[in-house]
Structures are given as structure tokens and as C-alpha cells.
């Protein structure tokens, strides 16, 4: 019962942190919880199973217990489902299925490359469709792994089919700006489309959305590691083959595209099968990079505000700061997904608030400069896309800053901040889709 006693102690501490709850209330609730656990034990459930079910039952009786169950359900289910031999069995997931999907993506990108005669020729359609050669196979892998039914497979395929029709049937002008921004935003749209099979179609649930955020960050880590290893391998291969007279460039033309495409599925499989390894990496990475980004953003805000440079952002600098803001938001989201919701506010939460507030102020400076440029020069596809992104980021960062401040002052729980972020994620997807579908229409594909 040691594990169950520690879980009950954590539950009791959580309930005790709520205002207006006295010791007698907690004792009564705990007594009821223990009674539920005893009944479930008598029915044949193990201790950890009984605790989980009892907390869920308590959720029907008490708001505090309901919120505890909601915030901790992911971790509790992991303790229940991935305990003992089950965790090792899940980690040993067969590599045959991901290999098949990875090979399919590698073949698809090679066929497209040969048809496009890349890199000798660089047709626009190849770059427009680049993400469509890879991400449908990732979505198919998750649909297969989650055992979706026919309806689930159809809904998984629908966004990719629609995206393929839009980007290939629109009458793009030669070297148009709308085509460039559509190609840039299409991978974002399709990545959110991958969320549907990843979450087994449970789009309205907040916990799976946070799991998808965690998966995104972990996949990025694994992909970077694979890319670094692949780069070293290619460098050594080129050095070995150079004296033999083999055309190393031709080898790279075949290996690099296929490797880059297949690595997307391999990284996803690694996240699924080696999850605990990345869970150990995530807190370290956030602890390392969040303070660095916080300092950089705070210094940038002060310098640009004091010197007046914030009034004269050019397009290239706006793009750099937009990318920086997205990276900071991703870092904060990933750090939140790796954090134990039961922990009290700490110094890392304060540093994250500094990063969010600094990013918010920097976004305001960028928006001010953009609005001034639009007033002088008018709207263009690039300015419209950048303006929309900055407005979306502004609302998200403002809400995150407000809820983070309330969490640090113990007037709100971390769950409120998490729900704000997971609820807001579809806004990013909708804006990216609007850039791909609507903005080209507004500017007649120029």
C-alpha cells in the first residue's frame, strides 16, 4: 500500500491547497476515498487501479476531486497502464510497421524528385507539395497504430486530399508571393492534421492535445539527433568515397531526400517506443534554454525600445522576430507539457513568465512597426500573413502571461494555463489554413 498511500497523500495535499477547505473537510473526503478504495479492492482491483477508479468516482461527488482527476489523469493512467511488464512490452513495439511507412515516404520523395529533375531543375510545384510527400505517411502510421476504423481513416485522409487539390489547382502566378507563403504554411496545416490520428480522433479533449504538444517537441529532438548523425555519416561517406572517383553528389541526391523523409516517421516511432528517455531530456532542455531565451528577449526588448529601432523593422527582421516568437512559444509549451502539474510554482515558472512577457512586448513593437508600414505602403500577401501571425501570437502570449502571473501568485492552478494553451492551438491551425486557402484568393494569386 506504500504507493497508494503516497498517491492519497498527494491527493490530500492538492485538496488542502484550495481556499475555504478546512481539515475536517479533508478528513471526511479522505475517509470517503479510502472507503471507495476498500470496496474496489474487495471487488478484485489492485491497489493502484482502485485508487484511480476511486478518484474518478469522487469526481462525480466533489469539484476539487474532479479537478484533481482531470489534471493528473494522464500520469495516473501511465502509472496504471505502463507499470510492471506492460511498460517494457510497449517500449519493444515492433519496428516493422514504422519502417514500412518510412520506406513509403522515402520512395514517394524520390519519385517526386525524379519527376521534378531536382536539383538540376527546381519547379515550384515540387516545393509546394514537399510536405505532402511525407506527412500523409506519418498520419497513416498513426491511423494504423491507433487502429482507426474506416471513418477515422477517411477523416485522416481528407485534409491531405483537400490540401493537395488547393495547392495544385490554384492558378498561381509566376514567382508569386502567395505561392511562397502557401508553401511555407502548408506544413503547419498538415502537422495539425496529423494530430487527428495521433489523438485517435478525440479532438475536443485537452489532455490528448497536450500529449500532441509533447509529441511535437520530442519528435523535433529526435529528428535533430537523427539529422546530426546522418550529417556525420554522409560526411564520412564522402571522405571515404572521394578517392574512388564515385560521384558523391549523386549519392547525396539519392540519400538525403529519402533519409530526411523517412526520418520523420522514424522519429515519431522513437517517441512512441522510447518515451521515458525523452521525458528525462525534456526538463533538462527547458531548464537550459528557457533562461537563455528569457535573457535574450528581455535584452532585445530594452535595446529596441530605448534606441527606437522597434519603429523601423524591415521585412527580414520581422521574419526573424516572428520565428523567434514562435520558438519561444514552442519552448514554453514544451516545458509546460514536461512539467508535473502537482508541483508548486518554482523559479523556472518565473523565468518562463519573464520570457513570455518579453516576447509579448517584442510582439507589440513588431506589430506597431507593421501597422505603420501597412499604413504607408498598403497590404501585401507577406504583410497580411505576418500581421495575422503576430495578432494570433499577441492574444496567446497575453493570455499566457496573465494566467502565468495568477499561477505564480497562487490565485490559479497550472491546469488553467494548460487549458488556455490547448484550447488556443486550433487558432494557429486555422490561421495557417487561411494563409494557404484564403490569402491567395484575396490577392488573386500574385
CORTA-V574435 format. One record per backbone hydrogen bond with DSSP energy under -0.5 kcal/mol. NH is the residue of the N-H (numbers start at 1). CO is the residue of the C=O. If there is no record, write none. Layout:
nh:co
NH:CO
NH:CO
//
This chain:
nh:co
5:1
6:2
7:3
8:4
9:5
10:6
11:7
12:8
13:9
14:10
15:11
16:12
17:13
17:14
18:15
21:18
22:20
26:22
27:23
28:24
29:25
30:26
31:27
32:28
33:29
34:30
35:31
36:32
37:33
38:34
39:35
40:36
41:37
42:38
43:39
44:41
45:40
50:46
51:47
52:48
53:49
54:50
55:51
56:52
57:53
58:54
59:55
60:56
60:57
61:58
62:58
66:62
67:63
68:64
69:65
70:66
71:67
72:68
73:69
76:72
77:73
78:74
79:75
80:76
81:77
82:78
86:83
87:84
88:84
89:85
90:86
91:87
92:88
93:90
99:95
100:96
101:97
102:98
103:99
104:100
105:101
106:102
107:103
108:104
109:105
110:106
111:107
112:108
113:109
114:110
115:111
116:112
117:113
118:113
121:117
126:123
127:123
128:124
129:125
130:127
132:129
133:129
133:130
134:131
135:131
137:134
138:134
139:135
140:136
141:137
142:138
143:139
144:140
145:141
146:142
147:144
148:143
153:149
154:150
155:151
156:152
157:153
158:154
159:155
160:156
161:157
162:158
163:159
164:160
165:161
166:162
167:163
168:164
169:165
170:166
172:170
173:445
176:173
177:446
180:176
181:177
182:178
183:179
184:180
185:181
186:182
187:183
189:185
190:186
191:187
192:188
193:189
194:190
195:191
195:192
196:193
197:193
198:194
199:195
200:197
201:196
202:199
203:201
205:202
209:205
210:206
211:207
212:208
213:209
214:210
215:211
216:212
217:213
218:214
219:215
220:216
221:217
222:218
223:219
224:220
225:221
226:222
227:223
228:224
229:225
230:226
231:227
232:228
233:229
234:230
235:231
236:232
237:233
238:234
239:235
240:236
241:237
242:238
243:239
244:241
245:241
245:242
246:241
248:246
251:247
252:248
253:249
254:250
255:251
256:252
258:254
259:255
260:256
261:257
262:258
263:259
264:260
264:261
265:261
266:262
267:263
268:264
269:265
270:266
271:267
272:268
273:269
274:270
277:274
278:274
279:275
280:276
281:277
282:278
283:279
284:280
285:281
286:282
287:283
288:284
289:285
290:286
292:288
293:289
294:290
295:291
296:292
297:293
298:294
299:295
300:296
301:297
302:298
303:299
304:300
305:301
306:302
307:303
308:304
310:304
311:308
312:309
318:314
319:315
320:316
321:317
322:318
323:319
324:320
325:321
326:322
327:323
328:324
329:325
330:326
331:327
332:328
333:329
334:330
335:331
336:332
337:333
338:334
339:336
341:339
343:340
350:346
351:347
352:348
353:349
354:350
355:351
356:352
357:353
358:354
359:355
360:356
361:357
362:358
363:359
364:360
365:361
366:362
367:363
368:364
369:365
370:366
371:367
372:368
373:369
374:370
375:371
376:372
377:373
378:374
384:380
385:381
386:382
387:383
388:384
389:385
390:386
391:387
392:388
393:389
394:390
395:391
396:392
397:393
398:394
399:395
400:396
401:397
402:398
403:399
404:400
405:401
406:402
407:403
408:404
409:405
410:407
411:406
412:406
416:413
417:413
418:414
419:415
420:416
421:417
422:418
423:419
424:420
425:421
427:424
428:424
428:425
429:425
430:426
431:427
432:428
433:429
434:430
435:431
436:432
437:433
438:434
439:434
442:438
443:439
444:441
445:440
446:443
//
